[in-house]
């Protein structure tokens, strides 16, 4: 049964939005941002999760099969795809790691162990590719060029999302009785960098809302520290009662950022704020179930012009699932005790060899 938030979003409306996402899915299984647009694996996976929430398992599995079909031999995917091939050939670590979150979400819904075992063949090389970009301090470099050359810097939003994906990967490994202590160590190192080395480890993106709330959304900064972290810049990014602006110096309120921020507040027990944000996000809903990407206030123009995006719709459905709380995957993004714990790691006590190169195997 799809989630329902009484007085805000009905189960029928959730199904309608999932139907909209499915209607834009290509025969290959790829889910573009919008018709004629590109797809990236991260937002594609988010849309696949939304399809599951809206009772469209077959379409979700077609989306995952597309990723299986195009995965590179090194475990990675390119950043952007069009229907007829690659648009942007960079290999983005966060984009690649997110397959673990999608696979675990799918398993939580259906408990199909055989399907999870097949997805392990996809998840394991993807995670190994990502962790080869981890630095001794713990951060994970943003990407590689197709020739293997790594980029020179890490991003806080991306590394935070990777931390959540890595915990999903550890959960999958545990479910399948694979031991991956190196993955657990990598999560601990990454969390240490996010908590204690943010200014030094990551390229500054202070204008962007995602850099503010993602360490909390990803479950790296939790509890009272997480509440204080969100409160510190809430007034900077919350535009009146309209929702979350994507950048601090522009009046652009976006559906996805508003819903993701709602999930972050849920993760630290601030469910009333989460519901307030989720309700505000419904101002971007259209009668056919699509969601506008963003609105510029106070004039009400669309940002980008005329765009309705599958990833915006997907963010709404994932947040609805969390707020409803009844599905077996409802806690995945909103309860930070739901995934394997982050171990405390001091990088000063770890050698670079044990952090990056000595990958334990069963």
C-alpha positions as a Markdown table, in Angstrom:
| # | Residue | x | y | z |
|---|---|---|---|---|
| 1 | Unk | 0.0 | 0.0 | 0.0 |
| 2 | Unk | 1.5 | 3.4 | -0.9 |
| 3 | Unk | 2.1 | 5.8 | 1.9 |
| 4 | Unk | -0.5 | 8.5 | 2.8 |
| 5 | Unk | 0.0 | 11.7 | 4.7 |
| 6 | Unk | -3.5 | 12.7 | 5.9 |
| 7 | Unk | -4.6 | 16.1 | 4.7 |
| 8 | Unk | -1.4 | 16.5 | 2.7 |
| 9 | Unk | -0.9 | 13.7 | 0.2 |
| 10 | Unk | -3.1 | 10.6 | -0.4 |
| 11 | Unk | -2.1 | 7.1 | -1.4 |
| 12 | Unk | -3.9 | 7.7 | -4.7 |
| 13 | Unk | -1.8 | 10.8 | -5.4 |
| 14 | Unk | 1.4 | 8.8 | -4.6 |
| 15 | Unk | 0.4 | 6.2 | -7.2 |
| 16 | Unk | -0.4 | 9.0 | -9.7 |
| 17 | Unk | 3.1 | 10.4 | -9.2 |
| 18 | Unk | 4.7 | 7.0 | -9.6 |
| 19 | Unk | 2.7 | 6.5 | -12.7 |
| 20 | Unk | 4.0 | 9.8 | -14.0 |
| 21 | Unk | 7.6 | 8.7 | -13.4 |
| 22 | Unk | 6.9 | 5.4 | -15.2 |
| 23 | Unk | 5.4 | 7.2 | -18.1 |
| 24 | Unk | 8.7 | 8.9 | -18.8 |
| 25 | Unk | 10.8 | 5.8 | -18.4 |
| 26 | Unk | 12.4 | 4.7 | -21.6 |
| 27 | Unk | 12.2 | 1.2 | -23.1 |
| 28 | Unk | 15.8 | 0.6 | -22.0 |
| 29 | Unk | 14.8 | 1.2 | -18.4 |
| 30 | Unk | 16.5 | 4.5 | -18.1 |
| 31 | Unk | 14.6 | 7.2 | -16.3 |
| 32 | Unk | 15.6 | 10.7 | -17.6 |
| 33 | Unk | 15.1 | 13.9 | -15.6 |
| 34 | Unk | 12.4 | 14.8 | -18.1 |
| 35 | Unk | 11.5 | 13.7 | -21.7 |
| 36 | Unk | 14.4 | 14.3 | -24.0 |
| 37 | Unk | 16.7 | 15.0 | -21.1 |
| 38 | Unk | 19.6 | 13.1 | -19.6 |
| 39 | Unk | 19.8 | 10.6 | -16.7 |
| 40 | Unk | 22.4 | 10.2 | -14.0 |
| 41 | Unk | 22.5 | 7.0 | -12.0 |
| 42 | Unk | 21.9 | 8.7 | -8.7 |
| 43 | Unk | 18.6 | 10.4 | -9.6 |
| 44 | Unk | 17.7 | 7.3 | -11.7 |
| 45 | Unk | 18.1 | 5.1 | -8.6 |
| 46 | Unk | 16.0 | 7.6 | -6.6 |
| 47 | Unk | 13.3 | 7.4 | -9.2 |
| 48 | Unk | 13.5 | 3.5 | -9.1 |
| 49 | Unk | 12.9 | 3.7 | -5.3 |
| 50 | Unk | 9.9 | 5.9 | -5.9 |
| 51 | Unk | 8.5 | 3.4 | -8.4 |
| 52 | Unk | 8.6 | 0.8 | -5.7 |
| 53 | Unk | 6.8 | 3.1 | -3.3 |
| 54 | Unk | 4.1 | 3.6 | -5.9 |
| 55 | Unk | 3.6 | -0.1 | -6.4 |
| 56 | Unk | 5.5 | -0.4 | -9.7 |
| 57 | Unk | 8.0 | -3.1 | -9.0 |
| 58 | Unk | 8.4 | -4.3 | -12.6 |
| 59 | Unk | 9.4 | -0.8 | -13.7 |
| 60 | Unk | 11.8 | -0.4 | -10.8 |
| 61 | Unk | 13.5 | -3.6 | -11.7 |
| 62 | Unk | 13.7 | -2.5 | -15.3 |
| 63 | Unk | 15.5 | 0.6 | -14.1 |
| 64 | Unk | 18.0 | -1.5 | -12.1 |
| 65 | Unk | 18.5 | -3.7 | -15.1 |
| 66 | Unk | 19.5 | -0.7 | -17.1 |
| 67 | Unk | 22.3 | 0.0 | -14.6 |
| 68 | Unk | 23.4 | -3.7 | -14.8 |
| 69 | Unk | 23.5 | -3.5 | -18.5 |
| 70 | Unk | 25.7 | -0.4 | -18.7 |
| 71 | Unk | 28.0 | -0.9 | -15.7 |
| 72 | Unk | 31.6 | -0.5 | -16.7 |
| 73 | Unk | 34.1 | -3.4 | -16.1 |
| 74 | Unk | 35.6 | -1.4 | -13.2 |
| 75 | Unk | 32.3 | -1.2 | -11.4 |
| 76 | Unk | 31.5 | 2.4 | -12.3 |
| 77 | Unk | 29.0 | 4.4 | -14.4 |
| 78 | Unk | 29.4 | 7.6 | -16.2 |
| 79 | Unk | 27.8 | 10.7 | -14.8 |
| 80 | Unk | 25.2 | 11.5 | -17.5 |
| 81 | Unk | 23.5 | 9.4 | -20.1 |
| 82 | Unk | 21.2 | 10.1 | -23.0 |
| 83 | Unk | 19.0 | 7.6 | -24.7 |
| 84 | Unk | 21.6 | 6.9 | -27.4 |
| 85 | Unk | 24.8 | 6.9 | -25.2 |
| 86 | Unk | 27.0 | 8.8 | -22.8 |
| 87 | Unk | 26.6 | 12.6 | -22.4 |
| 88 | Unk | 29.2 | 13.3 | -19.7 |
| 89 | Unk | 31.9 | 10.6 | -19.2 |
| 90 | Unk | 33.1 | 11.7 | -15.7 |
| 91 | Unk | 32.9 | 8.9 | -13.1 |
| 92 | Unk | 31.3 | 10.5 | -10.1 |
| 93 | Unk | 31.9 | 8.6 | -6.8 |
| 94 | Unk | 28.6 | 9.6 | -5.2 |
| 95 | Unk | 26.6 | 8.7 | -8.2 |
| 96 | Unk | 28.2 | 5.3 | -8.3 |
| 97 | Unk | 27.9 | 4.5 | -4.6 |
| 98 | Unk | 24.1 | 5.1 | -4.6 |
| 99 | Unk | 23.4 | 1.7 | -6.1 |
| 100 | Unk | 23.8 | 0.3 | -2.6 |
| 101 | Unk | 21.0 | 2.5 | -1.2 |
| 102 | Unk | 18.7 | 1.5 | -4.0 |
| 103 | Unk | 19.4 | -2.2 | -3.8 |
| 104 | Unk | 18.9 | -2.2 | 0.0 |
| 105 | Unk | 15.7 | -0.2 | -0.3 |
| 106 | Unk | 14.4 | -2.7 | -2.9 |
| 107 | Unk | 15.3 | -5.7 | -0.6 |
| 108 | Unk | 13.6 | -4.2 | 2.4 |
| 109 | Unk | 10.4 | -4.0 | 0.4 |
| 110 | Unk | 10.4 | -7.4 | -1.1 |
| 111 | Unk | 12.8 | -9.6 | 0.8 |
| 112 | Unk | 13.9 | -11.2 | -2.4 |
| 113 | Unk | 17.2 | -12.8 | -1.4 |
| 114 | Unk | 17.9 | -14.1 | -4.9 |
| 115 | Unk | 17.5 | -10.6 | -6.4 |
| 116 | Unk | 19.8 | -9.2 | -3.7 |
| 117 | Unk | 22.4 | -11.8 | -4.5 |
| 118 | Unk | 22.3 | -10.7 | -8.1 |
| 119 | Unk | 22.5 | -7.0 | -7.2 |
| 120 | Unk | 25.6 | -7.9 | -5.0 |
| 121 | Unk | 27.4 | -8.6 | -8.2 |
| 122 | Unk | 26.8 | -4.9 | -9.1 |
| 123 | Unk | 27.1 | -3.3 | -5.7 |
| 124 | Unk | 30.5 | -4.9 | -4.7 |
| 125 | Unk | 32.5 | -3.6 | -7.7 |
| 126 | Unk | 30.8 | -0.2 | -7.5 |
| 127 | Unk | 31.7 | 0.2 | -3.8 |
| 128 | Unk | 35.3 | -0.9 | -4.4 |
| 129 | Unk | 35.6 | 1.7 | -7.2 |
| 130 | Unk | 34.4 | 4.4 | -4.9 |
| 131 | Unk | 36.6 | 3.4 | -2.0 |
| 132 | Unk | 39.7 | 3.5 | -4.1 |
| 133 | Unk | 39.1 | 7.3 | -4.1 |
| 134 | Unk | 39.3 | 7.5 | -0.3 |
| 135 | Unk | 42.1 | 9.6 | 1.1 |
| 136 | Unk | 44.0 | 8.9 | 4.3 |
| 137 | Unk | 42.1 | 11.7 | 6.1 |
| 138 | Unk | 38.8 | 9.9 | 5.2 |
| 139 | Unk | 37.2 | 12.1 | 2.5 |
| 140 | Unk | 36.4 | 10.6 | -0.9 |
| 141 | Unk | 37.5 | 12.4 | -4.0 |
| 142 | Unk | 34.6 | 13.6 | -6.2 |
| 143 | Unk | 35.4 | 11.6 | -9.3 |
| 144 | Unk | 37.7 | 10.1 | -11.8 |
| 145 | Unk | 38.2 | 11.0 | -15.4 |
| 146 | Unk | 37.5 | 8.0 | -17.8 |
| 147 | Unk | 41.3 | 7.5 | -18.1 |
| 148 | Unk | 41.4 | 6.8 | -14.4 |
| 149 | Unk | 42.9 | 10.1 | -13.3 |
| 150 | Unk | 41.3 | 11.2 | -10.0 |
| 151 | Unk | 39.9 | 14.7 | -9.5 |
| 152 | Unk | 41.8 | 16.7 | -6.9 |
| 153 | Unk | 39.1 | 17.6 | -4.4 |
| 154 | Unk | 36.2 | 16.1 | -2.4 |
| 155 | Unk | 32.6 | 17.5 | -1.9 |
| 156 | Unk | 30.8 | 17.5 | 1.4 |
| 157 | Unk | 27.4 | 16.7 | 0.0 |
| 158 | Unk | 28.7 | 13.8 | -2.2 |
| 159 | Unk | 30.8 | 12.4 | 0.6 |
| 160 | Unk | 27.9 | 12.6 | 3.0 |
| 161 | Unk | 25.7 | 10.7 | 0.6 |
| 162 | Unk | 28.4 | 8.1 | 0.1 |
| 163 | Unk | 28.6 | 7.6 | 3.9 |
| 164 | Unk | 24.9 | 6.6 | 3.8 |
| 165 | Unk | 25.4 | 4.4 | 0.7 |
| 166 | Unk | 28.3 | 2.6 | 2.3 |
| 167 | Unk | 26.2 | 1.8 | 5.4 |
| 168 | Unk | 23.6 | 0.3 | 3.0 |
| 169 | Unk | 26.4 | -1.7 | 1.3 |
| 170 | Unk | 27.5 | -3.0 | 4.7 |
| 171 | Unk | 23.9 | -4.0 | 5.5 |
| 172 | Unk | 23.8 | -5.9 | 2.2 |
| 173 | Unk | 27.1 | -7.6 | 2.9 |
| 174 | Unk | 25.9 | -8.7 | 6.3 |
| 175 | Unk | 22.6 | -10.0 | 4.9 |
| 176 | Unk | 24.5 | -12.1 | 2.4 |
| 177 | Unk | 27.1 | -13.2 | 5.1 |
| 178 | Unk | 30.0 | -11.5 | 3.4 |
| 179 | Unk | 32.5 | -9.8 | 5.8 |
| 180 | Unk | 33.6 | -6.4 | 4.7 |
| 181 | Unk | 35.5 | -4.9 | 7.7 |
| 182 | Unk | 37.4 | -2.6 | 5.3 |
| 183 | Unk | 34.1 | -1.1 | 4.2 |
| 184 | Unk | 33.1 | -0.5 | 7.9 |
| 185 | Unk | 36.5 | 1.1 | 8.5 |
| 186 | Unk | 36.0 | 3.3 | 5.5 |
| 187 | Unk | 32.6 | 4.5 | 6.8 |
| 188 | Unk | 34.2 | 5.4 | 10.1 |
| 189 | Unk | 37.0 | 7.4 | 8.4 |
| 190 | Unk | 34.6 | 9.2 | 6.1 |
| 191 | Unk | 32.4 | 10.1 | 9.1 |
| 192 | Unk | 35.4 | 11.4 | 11.0 |
| 193 | Unk | 36.3 | 13.7 | 8.1 |
| 194 | Unk | 32.7 | 15.0 | 7.8 |
| 195 | Unk | 32.4 | 15.6 | 11.5 |
| 196 | Unk | 35.8 | 17.0 | 12.4 |
| 197 | Unk | 37.6 | 18.0 | 9.2 |
| 198 | Unk | 34.9 | 19.7 | 7.1 |
| 199 | Unk | 36.7 | 23.0 | 6.4 |
| 200 | Unk | 40.0 | 21.3 | 5.5 |
| 201 | Unk | 38.7 | 18.1 | 3.7 |
| 202 | Unk | 36.1 | 19.5 | 1.4 |
| 203 | Unk | 35.8 | 22.1 | -1.3 |
| 204 | Unk | 33.7 | 24.9 | 0.1 |
| 205 | Unk | 30.1 | 25.1 | -1.2 |
| 206 | Unk | 28.5 | 27.1 | 1.6 |
| 207 | Unk | 25.9 | 28.7 | -0.8 |
| 208 | Unk | 24.3 | 25.3 | -1.4 |
| 209 | Unk | 21.6 | 24.0 | 0.9 |
| 210 | Unk | 22.7 | 20.4 | 0.4 |
| 211 | Unk | 26.1 | 21.1 | 1.9 |
| 212 | Unk | 24.3 | 22.3 | 5.0 |
| 213 | Unk | 21.7 | 19.5 | 5.6 |
| 214 | Unk | 23.4 | 16.5 | 4.0 |
| 215 | Unk | 25.7 | 15.5 | 6.9 |
| 216 | Unk | 22.5 | 15.3 | 9.0 |
| 217 | Unk | 20.4 | 13.6 | 6.3 |
| 218 | Unk | 23.1 | 11.0 | 5.8 |
| 219 | Unk | 23.2 | 10.2 | 9.5 |
| 220 | Unk | 26.8 | 11.3 | 10.1 |
| 221 | Unk | 25.9 | 14.2 | 12.4 |
| 222 | Unk | 23.1 | 13.1 | 14.7 |
| 223 | Unk | 21.1 | 13.8 | 17.9 |
| 224 | Unk | 21.6 | 17.1 | 19.6 |
| 225 | Unk | 24.6 | 17.9 | 17.4 |
| 226 | Unk | 22.4 | 17.3 | 14.3 |
| 227 | Unk | 19.6 | 19.5 | 15.6 |
| 228 | Unk | 22.1 | 22.3 | 16.4 |
| 229 | Unk | 23.7 | 21.9 | 12.9 |
| 230 | Unk | 20.3 | 22.3 | 11.2 |
| 231 | Unk | 19.2 | 25.2 | 13.4 |
| 232 | Unk | 22.4 | 27.1 | 12.6 |
| 233 | Unk | 21.4 | 27.8 | 9.0 |
| 234 | Unk | 17.7 | 27.0 | 8.9 |
| 235 | Unk | 16.8 | 30.7 | 8.6 |
| 236 | Unk | 19.3 | 31.1 | 5.9 |
| 237 | Unk | 17.8 | 28.5 | 3.6 |
| 238 | Unk | 14.1 | 28.5 | 4.7 |
| 239 | Unk | 12.3 | 31.1 | 2.6 |
| 240 | Unk | 9.3 | 32.3 | 4.7 |
| 241 | Unk | 6.9 | 29.3 | 4.7 |
| 242 | Unk | 7.6 | 28.4 | 1.1 |
| 243 | Unk | 10.3 | 25.7 | 1.5 |
| 244 | Unk | 14.1 | 25.4 | 1.2 |
| 245 | Unk | 16.0 | 27.5 | -1.3 |
| 246 | Unk | 18.7 | 25.6 | -3.2 |
| 247 | Unk | 21.3 | 28.4 | -2.7 |
| 248 | Unk | 21.4 | 30.9 | 0.1 |
| 249 | Unk | 21.5 | 34.1 | -2.0 |
| 250 | Unk | 18.7 | 33.4 | -4.4 |
| 251 | Unk | 14.9 | 33.0 | -3.8 |
| 252 | Unk | 14.8 | 29.7 | -5.6 |
| 253 | Unk | 12.7 | 27.2 | -3.6 |
| 254 | Unk | 13.1 | 23.6 | -4.9 |
| 255 | Unk | 11.0 | 20.6 | -4.3 |
| 256 | Unk | 13.9 | 18.1 | -3.9 |
| 257 | Unk | 15.9 | 20.2 | -1.4 |
| 258 | Unk | 12.7 | 20.9 | 0.6 |
| 259 | Unk | 11.9 | 17.2 | 0.9 |
| 260 | Unk | 15.5 | 16.1 | 1.6 |
| 261 | Unk | 15.7 | 18.7 | 4.3 |
| 262 | Unk | 12.5 | 17.3 | 5.8 |
| 263 | Unk | 14.1 | 13.9 | 5.9 |
| 264 | Unk | 17.1 | 15.4 | 7.7 |
| 265 | Unk | 14.9 | 16.9 | 10.3 |
| 266 | Unk | 13.1 | 13.5 | 10.8 |
| 267 | Unk | 16.5 | 11.9 | 11.4 |
| 268 | Unk | 17.0 | 14.1 | 14.5 |
| 269 | Unk | 13.5 | 13.8 | 15.8 |
| 270 | Unk | 12.1 | 17.0 | 14.5 |
| 271 | Unk | 9.0 | 15.5 | 12.8 |
| 272 | Unk | 6.9 | 18.7 | 13.0 |
| 273 | Unk | 9.4 | 20.7 | 11.0 |
| 274 | Unk | 9.6 | 17.8 | 8.6 |
| 275 | Unk | 5.9 | 17.8 | 8.1 |
| 276 | Unk | 5.9 | 21.6 | 7.7 |
| 277 | Unk | 8.5 | 21.3 | 4.9 |
| 278 | Unk | 6.8 | 18.4 | 3.2 |
| 279 | Unk | 3.5 | 20.3 | 3.2 |
| 280 | Unk | 5.2 | 23.3 | 1.7 |
| 281 | Unk | 6.6 | 21.1 | -1.1 |
| 282 | Unk | 3.1 | 20.3 | -2.2 |
| 283 | Unk | 2.8 | 23.8 | -3.7 |
| 284 | Unk | 4.9 | 22.5 | -6.6 |
| 285 | Unk | 2.5 | 19.6 | -7.3 |
| 286 | Unk | 0.4 | 19.7 | -10.5 |
| 287 | Unk | -2.9 | 18.1 | -11.1 |
| 288 | Unk | -1.4 | 15.3 | -13.1 |
| 289 | Unk | 0.9 | 14.2 | -10.3 |
| 290 | Unk | 4.1 | 15.8 | -11.6 |
| 291 | Unk | 6.2 | 18.1 | -9.5 |
| 292 | Unk | 7.8 | 21.4 | -10.6 |
| 293 | Unk | 11.5 | 21.4 | -10.0 |
| 294 | Unk | 11.5 | 24.9 | -8.4 |
| 295 | Unk | 9.8 | 28.2 | -8.0 |
| 296 | Unk | 11.3 | 31.7 | -7.8 |
| 297 | Unk | 9.6 | 33.9 | -5.2 |
| 298 | Unk | 7.8 | 36.2 | -4.9 |
| 299 | Unk | 7.0 | 36.4 | -8.6 |
| 300 | Unk | 6.2 | 32.7 | -8.9 |
| 301 | Unk | 8.1 | 31.9 | -12.1 |
| 302 | Unk | 9.3 | 28.4 | -12.6 |
| 303 | Unk | 13.0 | 27.4 | -12.1 |
| 304 | Unk | 14.2 | 26.1 | -14.5 |
| 305 | Unk | 11.5 | 27.4 | -16.8 |
| 306 | Unk | 8.8 | 24.8 | -17.5 |
| 307 | Unk | 10.7 | 21.9 | -15.9 |
| 308 | Unk | 9.0 | 19.1 | -14.1 |
| 309 | Unk | 11.6 | 16.5 | -13.0 |
| 310 | Unk | 11.4 | 12.9 | -12.1 |
| 311 | Unk | 13.9 | 13.4 | -9.3 |
| 312 | Unk | 11.7 | 16.0 | -7.7 |
| 313 | Unk | 8.8 | 13.6 | -7.8 |
| 314 | Unk | 11.0 | 10.8 | -6.4 |
| 315 | Unk | 12.2 | 13.0 | -3.5 |
| 316 | Unk | 8.5 | 13.6 | -2.6 |
| 317 | Unk | 7.7 | 9.9 | -2.5 |
| 318 | Unk | 10.7 | 8.9 | -0.5 |
| 319 | Unk | 9.8 | 11.6 | 2.1 |
| 320 | Unk | 6.2 | 10.5 | 2.1 |
| 321 | Unk | 7.3 | 6.9 | 2.8 |
| 322 | Unk | 9.4 | 8.1 | 5.7 |
| 323 | Unk | 6.6 | 10.3 | 7.2 |
| 324 | Unk | 4.0 | 7.6 | 6.8 |
| 325 | Unk | 6.3 | 5.1 | 8.6 |
| 326 | Unk | 4.5 | 1.9 | 7.7 |
| 327 | Unk | 6.6 | 0.4 | 4.9 |
| 328 | Unk | 9.6 | -1.9 | 5.7 |
| 329 | Unk | 11.9 | 0.7 | 4.1 |
| 330 | Unk | 10.4 | 3.8 | 5.8 |
| 331 | Unk | 13.3 | 4.2 | 8.2 |
| 332 | Unk | 16.0 | 4.0 | 5.7 |
| 333 | Unk | 16.6 | 7.8 | 5.4 |
| 334 | Unk | 15.0 | 9.0 | 8.6 |
| 335 | Unk | 16.3 | 6.7 | 11.4 |
| 336 | Unk | 20.0 | 6.6 | 11.8 |
| 337 | Unk | 19.9 | 3.5 | 14.0 |
| 338 | Unk | 18.3 | 1.5 | 11.2 |
| 339 | Unk | 21.6 | 0.9 | 9.4 |
| 340 | Unk | 24.9 | -0.7 | 10.7 |
| 341 | Unk | 26.5 | 1.6 | 13.2 |
| 342 | Unk | 29.3 | 4.0 | 12.2 |
| 343 | Unk | 32.4 | 2.9 | 14.1 |
| 344 | Unk | 34.6 | 5.6 | 15.7 |
| 345 | Unk | 37.9 | 5.9 | 13.8 |
| 346 | Unk | 40.8 | 8.2 | 14.3 |
| 347 | Unk | 42.6 | 8.5 | 11.0 |
| 348 | Unk | 45.8 | 9.3 | 12.9 |
| 349 | Unk | 45.8 | 5.8 | 14.1 |
| 350 | Unk | 45.3 | 4.3 | 10.7 |
| 351 | Unk | 48.0 | 3.9 | 8.0 |
| 352 | Unk | 47.1 | 4.9 | 4.5 |
| 353 | Unk | 47.8 | 1.3 | 3.4 |
| 354 | Unk | 45.2 | -0.2 | 5.8 |
| 355 | Unk | 42.7 | 2.5 | 4.8 |
| 356 | Unk | 42.9 | 2.3 | 1.1 |
| 357 | Unk | 44.8 | -0.6 | -0.3 |
| 358 | Unk | 44.4 | -3.5 | 2.1 |
| 359 | Unk | 40.9 | -4.5 | 1.1 |
| 360 | Unk | 39.8 | -7.5 | 3.2 |
| 361 | Unk | 37.8 | -10.3 | 1.5 |
| 362 | Unk | 36.0 | -13.4 | 2.6 |
